[in-house]
């Protein structure tokens, strides 16, 4: 009987300890800081833009080929295609700018900036979020414009 009580007592102590530990774990879970959230938002913006870089490069090549093709047309056809060529050249510049801005942002971004200074890190990541959102928006807008210009033809 004493043996059974001792086993039940140890079992009860084990259960209580396990329950107490899980409560402590829940109370000590690391909550996401403002800096962590901002870093996630910056990373999300970067991921969206990076996911479109392949399409951006293919579109740039397609636009270049069309510009080259128009340049090789006979004079009358070149003249008729001049407004379309102008649209393509403007589009080419817009896509090039989006590509350059994306690369510049990636080269300048420092994920470890001010890791030991929370206020400075939040300021830095807030600024970087604005920058990456602009880069992403320019890239997506350029691709959307390209879709409509390339479908229009002349």
N, C-alpha and C positions, 0 to 999 in steps of 0.2 A: 504494500500500500504506500509506504514512504517513497519507494522508487517511482511509482506512478505519479505521485504528487510532485516529486522533484522534476520529472520529465514534463508534466503539465506546466509547472512553474517556469522552467527553462523555455518551453514553447511560447508561453505567454510573454515572457520578457523579450524573446526574439521577435515576436510579432509587433510588440509595442516599439521596440527599437527600430524595426524596419519602417513602421508607419511614421515615426518621428523623423527618421532620416529623409523620407520622401517629402515631408512637409518642409524640412529645412532646405532641400534641394529646390523646391518650388519657390521658396522665399529668397533664395540666393541666385536665382536665374539672372543672367546678365541681361539687363534691359538695353535696348538699342539706344545709343546716344544720338544726338542731333548730327554729330559729325559722321557717325556710321550711316545714318539715313541719307545724308547728303552724298556720301561716297557711293552708296547704292544707286542714287538717282543719276549721278555723273556716269557711273558704270553702265546703267541702263541706256542713257543717251548715246554713249559711245558704242554700245553693242548694236543698237538700231542702225546707227550710221555705218558701222563696220559691215553690218549685214548687207548693206546696199553698195559697197565699194566695187564688188565684181560687176554689178549691173552698171554702175557709173562708168567703169572702164570700157565695158562693151559698148555702151551708148556713145561715149566719146569717139571710139573707133568708127562706129557706124556714121556718126555725124561727119567725121573727117573724110570717110570714103565718099559720102554724098557730095560734100563740097568739092572734092577732087573730080568726081564724075561730072558735076555741073561745069567745072572749068574746062573739061575736055569736049563739051558739046559744041556743035556748030554755032556760029555767031548768033543767028536768029533764036535758036533754042536757049542759048546762054542768056540772051537779053530777056527772053520770056521768063526764065527761071531766076532772074536777078533778085526779085523780092524774096523768093524762097531761100536763095543763097544767103541773103542778108539775115534772115531769121535763123538760118543754120549757124552762121558765124557768131551771132549774138548768143545763141544757145551754147555753142562751143566754148565761148569765153565764160559763160555762167557755170558750165560744168567744170571747166578747168579751175575756176576760182573755188568752187566747192571742194574739189580734190585737194588743191593746195592748202586751203584753210583746214581741212581735216588733218592733213599730214602735219601742218604746223602746230595744231592743237595737241596732237598726240606726242609730238617731240617735246613740247614745252610742259606737258602735264607731269606733275610730280606726285605720285600717289602717297609718298611718305612725307609730304610737306607738313611741317609743324606738328608732327605726331605727339610731341611732348607739350604742346601749348594748345589747349582746347579752343580757346577763343580765336586764336590766329588760324587754326585749322578750319574752324567753321567759316571764318571770313574767306579763306582761300577756296574752300570747296563750294561756297555760295557763288563766288566769282566764276569758278570753273564750270559750275552747273549752267550758268547763264551762257558761257562761251560754247559749251558742248551742245546746248539746246539750239543755239544759233547755227552752229555747224550742221547739226542734224536737220534743222528746218531748211537751210539753204540747199543741202544735198537732196532732200526729199522733194522740195519745190522744183529744183532743176530737173530731176528725173520725171516728175509729173509734167512739166512743160515739154520735156523731150518727147514724151509719149504723144502729146497732142500735136507737136510740130512734125514729128516723123510720120504720124498717121495722115496728116493733111497733104503732104507732098506738094507738088505744084501743078 
